[in-house]
């Protein structure tokens, strides 16, 4: 970079990627410093070497950010093992199977192991039934890497995440949620329209009738005045 470049001339690339041709290193340095940028050798094995005018500090920062994002996105895939028993109870089965589903969702492979003891070896079909139940509970989110096989006193099967199936399930869940929200909003709008207040005949106020005095019939006040009361 800059004064550390040992070649006499370089093929120069401008800060916007334009080709500036072959330049002597002192001339290329003057151009870079005139733009307050750096002259960086990007292809040292070319003949002549290729240099680019750039902000080297900004370039290193951006490269570091890209590497950091790449590390975040990369997943440390490992093989998790979950052990079952042929006569496992429903509560233990549900707990262990939830762990299997969680490991699959986190992107890990899962080895399902069934351990037989004593006379249980005479009934390998019990182990096969457990493995089938695990597969049914996990659903399409996982695929079978290694089919169930009996080795000594244990039966094992390996599952791995099915990325495409998981993405499809996520999209289906999002669509279902949107549909549910739309239906709820529509139902609420219909309810609001039905609750618009309308006059109730039974609750209408009674009309007040004001009767006028008949002609020739004096009012009570007039009678009192005439009587002197």
The 8 nearest C-alpha neighbors of each residue, nearest first, counted from 0:
[[1, 39, 3, 38, 4, 40, 2, 37],
 [0, 2, 38, 3, 4, 37, 39, 28],
 [3, 1, 4, 0, 5, 28, 38, 24],
 [4, 2, 0, 1, 5, 6, 39, 40],
 [3, 5, 2, 0, 6, 1, 40, 24],
 [6, 4, 3, 7, 2, 24, 8, 1],
 [5, 7, 8, 4, 9, 24, 48, 47],
 [6, 8, 24, 23, 5, 9, 25, 4],
 [9, 7, 23, 24, 22, 6, 47, 21],
 [10, 8, 48, 47, 21, 22, 49, 11],
 [9, 11, 21, 49, 20, 47, 50, 48],
 [10, 12, 50, 19, 20, 51, 9, 21],
 [13, 11, 51, 18, 19, 17, 16, 50],
 [12, 14, 17, 16, 52, 15, 51, 18],
 [15, 13, 52, 53, 16, 12, 51, 17],
 [16, 14, 13, 17, 12, 52, 53, 18],
 [17, 15, 13, 14, 12, 18, 51, 52],
 [16, 18, 13, 12, 15, 19, 14, 11],
 [19, 17, 12, 20, 13, 11, 16, 10],
 [20, 18, 11, 12, 17, 13, 21, 10],
 [21, 19, 10, 11, 18, 22, 12, 9],
 [20, 22, 10, 9, 11, 8, 19, 23],
 [23, 21, 8, 9, 27, 24, 10, 20],
 [22, 24, 8, 26, 25, 7, 27, 9],
 [23, 25, 27, 8, 26, 7, 28, 22],
 [26, 24, 28, 27, 23, 29, 22, 8],
 [27, 25, 29, 23, 28, 24, 30, 22],
 [26, 28, 24, 30, 29, 25, 22, 23],
 [29, 27, 25, 31, 30, 26, 24, 32],
 [30, 28, 26, 32, 27, 31, 33, 25],
 [29, 31, 33, 27, 28, 32, 26, 34],
 [32, 30, 36, 28, 34, 33, 29, 37],
 [33, 31, 35, 29, 34, 30, 36, 28],
 [32, 34, 30, 31, 35, 29, 36, 28],
 [33, 35, 32, 31, 36, 30, 37, 29],
 [36, 34, 32, 33, 31, 37, 54, 30],
 [37, 35, 31, 54, 34, 53, 32, 52],
 [38, 36, 53, 31, 52, 54, 39, 55],
 [37, 39, 52, 1, 0, 51, 31, 28],
 [38, 40, 0, 51, 50, 37, 41, 52],
 [39, 41, 50, 42, 49, 0, 43, 51],
 [40, 42, 50, 49, 39, 43, 51, 48],
 [43, 41, 49, 44, 48, 45, 40, 50],
 [42, 44, 48, 45, 40, 41, 49, 47],
 [45, 43, 42, 48, 46, 47, 49, 41],
 [44, 46, 48, 47, 43, 42, 49, 10],
 [47, 45, 48, 44, 49, 43, 9, 10],
 [46, 48, 9, 45, 10, 49, 8, 6],
 [49, 47, 45, 43, 9, 46, 42, 44],
 [48, 50, 10, 42, 9, 41, 40, 11],
 [51, 49, 40, 11, 39, 41, 10, 12],
 [50, 52, 12, 39, 38, 11, 13, 53],
 [51, 53, 38, 14, 13, 37, 31, 39],
 [54, 52, 37, 14, 36, 55, 51, 38],
 [53, 55, 36, 57, 56, 37, 58, 52],
 [54, 56, 58, 57, 53, 37, 59, 39],
 [57, 55, 59, 58, 54, 60, 61, 53],
 [56, 58, 60, 54, 55, 59, 61, 53],
 [57, 59, 55, 61, 56, 60, 54, 62],
 [60, 58, 62, 56, 57, 61, 63, 55],
 [61, 59, 57, 63, 62, 58, 56, 64],
 [60, 62, 64, 58, 63, 59, 57, 65],
 [61, 63, 59, 65, 60, 64, 58, 66],
 [64, 62, 60, 66, 61, 65, 67, 59],
 [63, 65, 67, 61, 66, 62, 68, 60],
 [66, 64, 62, 68, 67, 63, 69, 61],
 [65, 67, 69, 63, 64, 68, 62, 70],
 [68, 66, 64, 70, 65, 69, 63, 71],
 [69, 67, 71, 65, 70, 66, 64, 72],
 [68, 70, 66, 72, 67, 71, 73, 65],
 [71, 69, 67, 73, 68, 72, 66, 74],
 [72, 70, 68, 69, 73, 67, 74, 66],
 [71, 73, 69, 70, 68, 74, 67, 75],
 [72, 74, 70, 71, 69, 75, 68, 76],
 [75, 73, 76, 72, 106, 71, 70, 105],
 [74, 76, 77, 73, 107, 106, 105, 72],
 [77, 75, 107, 74, 106, 78, 108, 105],
 [76, 78, 107, 108, 79, 75, 109, 106],
 [77, 79, 108, 109, 107, 80, 110, 76],
 [80, 78, 109, 110, 108, 77, 81, 107],
 [79, 81, 110, 109, 111, 82, 78, 112],
 [80, 82, 111, 112, 110, 79, 83, 95],
 [81, 83, 112, 113, 111, 80, 84, 114],
 [84, 82, 113, 112, 114, 85, 87, 81],
 [83, 85, 87, 86, 113, 114, 115, 82],
 [86, 84, 126, 125, 87, 113, 83, 115],
 [87, 85, 84, 88, 125, 83, 126, 119],
 [86, 88, 84, 85, 92, 91, 89, 83],
 [89, 87, 91, 90, 92, 86, 93, 84],
 [88, 90, 92, 91, 93, 87, 94, 86],
 [89, 91, 93, 92, 88, 94, 87, 95],
 [92, 90, 94, 88, 93, 89, 95, 87],
 [91, 93, 89, 95, 90, 94, 96, 88],
 [92, 94, 96, 90, 91, 95, 89, 97],
 [95, 93, 91, 97, 96, 92, 90, 98],
 [94, 96, 98, 92, 97, 93, 91, 99],
 [95, 97, 99, 93, 98, 94, 92, 100],
 [98, 96, 100, 94, 99, 95, 93, 101],
 [97, 99, 101, 95, 96, 100, 102, 94],
 [100, 98, 96, 102, 97, 101, 103, 95],
 [99, 101, 97, 103, 98, 102, 137, 104],
 [102, 100, 98, 104, 103, 99, 97, 105],
 [101, 103, 105, 99, 107, 104, 100, 98],
 [104, 102, 100, 106, 107, 160, 105, 101],
 [103, 105, 101, 106, 102, 100, 160, 107],
 [106, 104, 102, 103, 107, 101, 160, 74],
 [107, 105, 103, 104, 160, 76, 102, 108],
 [108, 106, 76, 103, 77, 102, 105, 78],
 [107, 109, 159, 78, 158, 79, 77, 103],
 [110, 108, 79, 158, 78, 80, 157, 111],
 [109, 111, 157, 80, 156, 79, 112, 81],
 [112, 110, 156, 81, 155, 80, 82, 157],
 [111, 113, 155, 82, 154, 83, 81, 110],
 [114, 112, 83, 154, 153, 84, 82, 155],
 [113, 115, 153, 84, 152, 112, 83, 154],
 [116, 114, 152, 119, 120, 153, 113, 85],
 [117, 115, 119, 118, 120, 114, 152, 84],
 [116, 118, 119, 120, 115, 121, 152, 114],
 [117, 119, 120, 121, 116, 122, 115, 123],
 [120, 118, 121, 116, 117, 115, 122, 123],
 [119, 121, 118, 122, 115, 123, 117, 116],
 [120, 122, 119, 118, 123, 117, 124, 115],
 [121, 123, 124, 120, 119, 125, 126, 118],
 [124, 122, 125, 126, 120, 121, 127, 119],
 [123, 125, 127, 122, 126, 128, 129, 121],
 [126, 124, 128, 123, 127, 85, 122, 129],
 [125, 127, 129, 85, 123, 124, 128, 113],
 [126, 128, 124, 130, 129, 125, 131, 123],
 [127, 129, 131, 125, 126, 130, 124, 132],
 [130, 128, 132, 126, 131, 127, 133, 125],
 [129, 131, 133, 127, 132, 128, 134, 126],
 [130, 132, 128, 134, 133, 129, 127, 135],
 [131, 133, 135, 129, 130, 134, 136, 128],
 [134, 132, 130, 136, 131, 135, 137, 129],
 [135, 133, 131, 137, 132, 136, 138, 130],
 [134, 136, 132, 138, 133, 137, 131, 139],
 [137, 135, 133, 134, 138, 132, 96, 100],
 [138, 136, 134, 135, 100, 133, 140, 141],
 [137, 139, 135, 136, 140, 134, 141, 133],
 [138, 140, 141, 164, 137, 142, 161, 165],
 [139, 141, 165, 161, 138, 164, 160, 137],
 [142, 140, 160, 161, 139, 159, 158, 137],
 [141, 143, 159, 158, 161, 160, 144, 139],
 [142, 144, 158, 145, 157, 146, 159, 141],
 [145, 143, 158, 157, 142, 159, 146, 156],
 [146, 144, 157, 156, 143, 147, 158, 155],
 [145, 147, 156, 148, 143, 144, 157, 155],
 [148, 146, 156, 155, 154, 145, 149, 127],
 [147, 149, 154, 155, 146, 150, 156, 145],
 [148, 150, 154, 153, 151, 155, 147, 152],
 [151, 149, 153, 154, 152, 148, 155, 147],
 [150, 152, 153, 149, 154, 115, 120, 114],
 [153, 151, 115, 114, 150, 120, 154, 116],
 [152, 154, 114, 113, 150, 151, 149, 115],
 [155, 153, 149, 113, 148, 112, 150, 147],
 [154, 156, 112, 147, 111, 148, 113, 153],
 [155, 157, 147, 111, 146, 145, 110, 112],
 [156, 158, 110, 145, 144, 109, 111, 143],
 [159, 157, 143, 109, 144, 142, 108, 141],
 [158, 160, 108, 141, 142, 144, 109, 143],
 [161, 159, 141, 103, 162, 106, 140, 142],
 [160, 162, 141, 140, 164, 163, 142, 165],
 [163, 161, 165, 164, 160, 166, 140, 141],
 [164, 162, 166, 165, 161, 167, 140, 168],
 [163, 165, 167, 161, 166, 162, 140, 139],
 [164, 166, 168, 162, 140, 167, 163, 161],
 [165, 167, 169, 163, 168, 164, 162, 170],
 [166, 168, 164, 170, 165, 169, 171, 163],
 [169, 167, 165, 171, 166, 170, 172, 164],
 [170, 168, 166, 172, 171, 167, 165, 173],
 [171, 169, 173, 167, 172, 168, 174, 166],
 [170, 172, 168, 174, 169, 173, 175, 167],
 [171, 173, 175, 169, 170, 174, 168, 176],
 [174, 172, 176, 170, 175, 171, 169, 177],
 [175, 173, 177, 171, 176, 172, 178, 170],
 [174, 176, 172, 178, 173, 177, 171, 179],
 [175, 177, 179, 173, 174, 178, 172, 180],
 [178, 176, 174, 180, 179, 175, 181, 173],
 [177, 179, 181, 175, 176, 180, 174, 182],
 [178, 180, 176, 182, 177, 181, 175, 183],
 [181, 179, 183, 177, 178, 182, 184, 176],
 [180, 182, 178, 184, 183, 179, 177, 185],
 [181, 183, 185, 179, 184, 180, 186, 178],
 [184, 182, 180, 186, 181, 185, 187, 179],
 [185, 183, 187, 181, 182, 186, 180, 188],
 [184, 186, 182, 188, 187, 183, 181, 189],
 [187, 185, 183, 189, 188, 184, 182, 190],
 [186, 188, 190, 184, 185, 189, 183, 191],
 [187, 189, 185, 191, 190, 186, 184, 192],
 [190, 188, 186, 192, 191, 187, 185, 193],
 [191, 189, 187, 193, 188, 192, 186, 194],
 [190, 192, 188, 194, 189, 193, 187, 195],
 [193, 191, 189, 190, 194, 195, 188, 187],
 [192, 194, 190, 191, 195, 189, 196, 188],
 [195, 193, 191, 192, 196, 190, 197, 189],
 [194, 196, 192, 193, 197, 191, 190, 198],
 [197, 195, 194, 198, 193, 199, 192, 191],
 [196, 198, 199, 195, 194, 200, 193, 202],
 [199, 197, 200, 196, 203, 202, 201, 195],
 [198, 200, 202, 201, 203, 197, 196, 204],
 [201, 199, 203, 202, 198, 204, 197, 205],
 [202, 200, 199, 203, 204, 198, 205, 197],
 [201, 203, 199, 200, 204, 198, 205, 197],
 [202, 204, 200, 201, 199, 205, 198, 206],
 [205, 203, 202, 206, 201, 200, 207, 199],
 [206, 204, 207, 203, 202, 208, 201, 200],
 [205, 207, 208, 204, 203, 209, 202, 210],
 [208, 206, 205, 209, 204, 210, 203, 211],
 [207, 209, 206, 210, 205, 211, 204, 212],
 [208, 210, 207, 211, 206, 212, 213, 205],
 [211, 209, 208, 212, 213, 207, 214, 218],
 [210, 212, 213, 209, 214, 208, 218, 216],
 [213, 211, 214, 210, 216, 218, 217, 215],
 [212, 214, 216, 215, 211, 217, 210, 218],
 [213, 215, 216, 212, 217, 211, 218, 210],
 [214, 216, 217, 213, 212, 218, 221, 211],
 [217, 215, 214, 213, 218, 212, 219, 221],
 [216, 218, 221, 215, 219, 222, 212, 214],
 [219, 217, 221, 220, 222, 216, 212, 223],
 [218, 220, 222, 221, 223, 217, 224, 216],
 [221, 219, 223, 218, 222, 224, 217, 225],
 [220, 222, 224, 218, 223, 219, 217, 225],
 [223, 221, 219, 225, 224, 220, 226, 218],
 [222, 224, 226, 220, 228, 221, 225, 227],
 [223, 225, 227, 221, 222, 226, 228, 220],
 [224, 226, 222, 227, 223, 221, 228, 220],
 [227, 225, 223, 228, 224, 222, 221, 220],
 [226, 228, 224, 225, 223, 222, 221, 220],
 [227, 223, 226, 224, 225, 222, 220, 221]]
